[in-house]
Amino acid sequence: MVHFKWKLFYIFATASFAETLENSLCTDTGSVFVIPYLLFTGILMKGLEKEISHITKTTEKKYILCNYLGYHPKIEGILQERIKELLEN
């Protein structure tokens, strides 16, 4: 049986990504999947790679950094809708 434990993380949140990884050490899961909700690679992906590399040296738990989500054609339309909603309110 697979158990999913969702943890949302935003760069502006009080808890840092490193803290979130540290907290994952206390879970009973054998693997942790990190799915970056990013539109492009760059400095944020490099930071994630660095933190994951650091934590894997301290545990036998498996950390998997998935590919970033990337751009999708529907994102532009969704952003336009949200801006329009914001301007109307």
One Martini backbone bead per residue (centre of mass of N, CA, C, O) as a GRO file, in nm:
protein
   89
    1MET     BB    1   0.097   0.036   0.022
    2VAL     BB    2   0.039   0.375  -0.054
    3HIS     BB    3   0.163   0.675   0.096
    4PHE     BB    4   0.058   1.011   0.107
    5LYS     BB    5   0.250   1.312   0.177
    6TRP     BB    6   0.168   1.638   0.188
    7LYS     BB    7   0.390   1.919   0.092
    8LEU     BB    8   0.394   2.250   0.095
    9PHE     BB    9   0.612   2.488  -0.083
   10TYR     BB   10   0.742   2.811  -0.026
   11ILE     BB   11   0.980   3.053  -0.052
   12PHE     BB   12   0.803   3.251   0.155
   13ALA     BB   13   0.816   3.072   0.377
   14THR     BB   14   0.924   3.002   0.688
   15ALA     BB   15   0.995   2.741   0.596
   16SER     BB   16   1.241   2.569   0.476
   17PHE     BB   17   1.352   2.334   0.272
   18ALA     BB   18   1.555   2.216   0.471
   19GLU     BB   19   1.350   2.174   0.701
   20THR     BB   20   1.163   1.986   0.545
   21LEU     BB   21   1.373   1.767   0.504
   22GLU     BB   22   1.434   1.715   0.801
   23ASN     BB   23   1.139   1.629   0.873
   24SER     BB   24   1.142   1.373   0.680
   25LEU     BB   25   1.319   1.192   0.870
   26CYS     BB   26   1.058   1.129   1.068
   27THR     BB   27   0.948   0.951   0.869
   28ASP     BB   28   0.824   0.622   0.738
   29THR     BB   29   0.955   0.669   0.475
   30GLY     BB   30   1.174   0.561   0.210
   31SER     BB   31   1.064   0.798   0.022
   32VAL     BB   32   1.135   1.118  -0.145
   33PHE     BB   33   0.948   1.341  -0.338
   34VAL     BB   34   1.054   1.606  -0.553
   35ILE     BB   35   0.827   1.857  -0.691
   36PRO     BB   36   0.881   2.109  -0.893
   37TYR     BB   37   0.701   2.424  -0.919
   38LEU     BB   38   0.827   2.499  -1.220
   39LEU     BB   39   0.900   2.665  -1.534
   40PHE     BB   40   1.217   2.662  -1.467
   41THR     BB   41   1.533   2.658  -1.457
   42GLY     BB   42   1.797   2.713  -1.206
   43ILE     BB   43   1.865   2.835  -0.902
   44LEU     BB   44   1.643   2.664  -0.763
   45MET     BB   45   1.736   2.384  -0.861
   46LYS     BB   46   2.021   2.401  -0.744
   47GLY     BB   47   1.924   2.423  -0.450
   48LEU     BB   48   1.778   2.152  -0.438
   49GLU     BB   49   2.018   1.975  -0.509
   50LYS     BB   50   2.194   2.058  -0.268
   51GLU     BB   51   2.003   1.973  -0.035
   52ILE     BB   52   1.972   1.676  -0.122
   53SER     BB   53   2.270   1.603  -0.116
   54HIS     BB   54   2.308   1.662   0.186
   55ILE     BB   55   2.088   1.465   0.310
   56THR     BB   56   2.193   1.191   0.181
   57LYS     BB   57   2.450   1.187   0.381
   58THR     BB   58   2.248   1.132   0.658
   59THR     BB   59   2.092   0.894   0.496
   60GLU     BB   60   1.897   0.612   0.360
   61LYS     BB   61   1.705   0.776   0.244
   62LYS     BB   62   1.519   0.842  -0.043
   63TYR     BB   63   1.590   1.103  -0.282
   64ILE     BB   64   1.373   1.255  -0.534
   65LEU     BB   65   1.435   1.457  -0.813
   66CYS     BB   66   1.227   1.593  -1.011
   67ASN     BB   67   1.106   1.733  -1.261
   68TYR     BB   68   1.003   2.004  -1.371
   69LEU     BB   69   0.706   2.109  -1.501
   70GLY     BB   70   0.677   2.361  -1.664
   71TYR     BB   71   0.543   2.445  -1.958
   72HIS     BB   72   0.203   2.538  -2.048
   73PRO     BB   73  -0.030   2.662  -2.263
   74LYS     BB   74  -0.258   2.715  -2.032
   75ILE     BB   75  -0.121   2.922  -1.845
   76GLU     BB   76  -0.177   3.187  -1.991
   77GLY     BB   77  -0.488   3.178  -1.965
   78ILE     BB   78  -0.501   3.160  -1.657
   79LEU     BB   79  -0.357   3.426  -1.597
   80GLN     BB   80  -0.560   3.605  -1.745
   81GLU     BB   81  -0.803   3.531  -1.569
   82ARG     BB   82  -0.686   3.624  -1.293
   83ILE     BB   83  -0.641   3.918  -1.371
   84LYS     BB   84  -0.930   3.980  -1.445
   85GLU     BB   85  -1.052   3.913  -1.167
   86LEU     BB   86  -0.886   4.122  -1.010
   87LEU     BB   87  -0.986   4.378  -1.171
   88GLU     BB   88  -1.299   4.328  -1.105
   89ASN     BB   89  -1.250   4.349  -0.778
   0.00000   0.00000   0.00000
